Amino acid sequence: VTSFSLVLSYSRKMFMILHLYLSLFNGLGDGSILNGKQNDWIYVVSTLNGEVLTPKSNIDGSGVYTTGKRDSPDQLWSLRSGCLQNKFSKLCLHVDTSGELIMSRPNGETNQQWHFDNGSLILYNGLALEIECSFHEDISSVSVQTRNGNRDQKWILRADGLLKAPNILESISLRDYPLATCNDNTNAVYFRQTESSPSNKVFVYLRGGGFCVPRIPGFDCETRCVEEPHLCTTTTEPYFDLEDSPLADNIGSSDPEVNPAFHDFFKIYVPYCSSDVYTGTRDGSILTDNFTFHGHHIFAALTEDLIQNTWITQAEQVVLLGGSAGAMGTEANCDYFAGELHAVNASIDVRCISDSGSLYPYDTHTPFCSPHLLEYACFEVWNAVSDASCMAEHPDGLACISASTSYSYVETPYMLLMSAEDTVIRICTEDEQEFWDQWRAELEALARKIISEVPNIGMYIANCPFHEALFYDPTYGSMEIALVDGEEGSTGILKDLVANFLAGKHPYQAIDDMSVRNPLCTNNK
């Protein structure tokens, strides 16, 4: 018995030593190190196109490229002690003397020393792994270049090979909805977050970008679609990176200090390709120079797709917001959106935020010029659909185009953000100081009138020329504005007022002193 026990004990020790030796030699198993943490072998996935880092072959001296994910060990990697090692070949990614990326045996030299930092794979000398270009369908070349933080240098490391991250949104086509088409009749898309959010809340952001009306000088669609084609056709990129967008430092940030309102929201981003502020229902014809205006159809399809294919109807709170043309789309579709969600779940707290939309001082304009004429032309050509209750009372739709006249019809809680002198939303203006004094005074009087009639509306007007308050840094994070619904003499900052509005707790109404520029304003005109 004693001899048997000794043999068994010796065998166990030899097994443990052998296992340890193999683990150290091969560098395999669950003990691989990724950023100092225990992790499995992982795929290295480009955020630019979702392709996976892959060796051209499994021999020493082979190059690398990116291609679609497949369940193969030659696409699995482990980052340990600086070596980005391939699971199948056991070779490490190496930069040779000519700057070429090749696979080679582990040698501990600096040209094999990689680290993963803020989404980038960085070599010892600061160069970053970058996708260069596609040289074949679903295959792209890879190189090392000076680090710049662009999307072609951003990577996700995941064991399942799926491109997922809180800041990465994936493209969802609306091809199943025949009317959801852009100006050129391509199928519209939207982007939604690839991972769940910490909260049970969702925001839907409508991108802006102006509008067009066929044969109207300065607003014609042909010029627009030639000079800015992305505003007239579908978006083909497979992913949208919030960190590489105007939303990064404000409502798209996951930092609660930077973004107290939306930091933990599930995020949906809608590109703009209909040129009709999300209101049109007009097919292409001779009347429209064959441009299609289906903005409302796109929004309706988006809403249906979210209801059918996401958990939005189980959300605690859903916020629809947009800037510029997206703000006008938010105003026009706010009650429609809330109604569709409430038809499934009446308990959802739906709110809307319009940033630099249609709140406008209509009585201040140059002689013989009226902003209403352009609006009416748009409304007619697009066959536009605005707030349903307003249009039921005003069939011609004129009173329903702008928040200045339609505010009382919107039943969903909403907030209006404006500059006292918006640098884009202006027509029939002049450069005289007296003109702009009158403009600001009328806008302030209108805003206070709206607050008096709709006490729970959110309001923000800063005495500073800009367009889109959420993206203009002084207004979003530091500019103090006098509160309407706070203690006398108190002020508020936009990011906090938006958070208060979402919580349904005053203060969230602020109007600046119209007699003097805000001291933090960086724009003069």
JOTARA-V497577 format. One line per field, one symbol per residue. ss: DSSP state (H for helix, E for strand, - for the rest). Layout:
# JOTARA-V497577
ss=???
This chain:
# JOTARA-V497577
ss=-HHHHHHHHHHHHHHHHHHHHHHHHH--HHH-EE--EE---EEEEE-----EEEE--------EEEE-----HHH-EEEE--EEEE-----EEEE-----EEEE-----HHH-EEEE--EEEE---EEEEEEEEEE--EEEEEEEE----HHH-EEEE---------EEEEEE-------E-----E-EEEEE-------EEEEEE--------------HHHHHHH-HHH-------EEEHHH---------------------EEEEE-----------E----------E-HHHHHHHHHHHHHHH--HHH--EEEEEEE-HHHHHHHHHHHHHHHHHH------EEEEEEE---------------HHHHHHHHHHHH-----HHHHHH----HHH--HHHHHHH---EEEEEEE-------------HHHHHHHHHHHHHHHHHHHHH----EEEEE----------HHHHH---EEE-------EE-HHHHHHHHHH-----EEE--------------
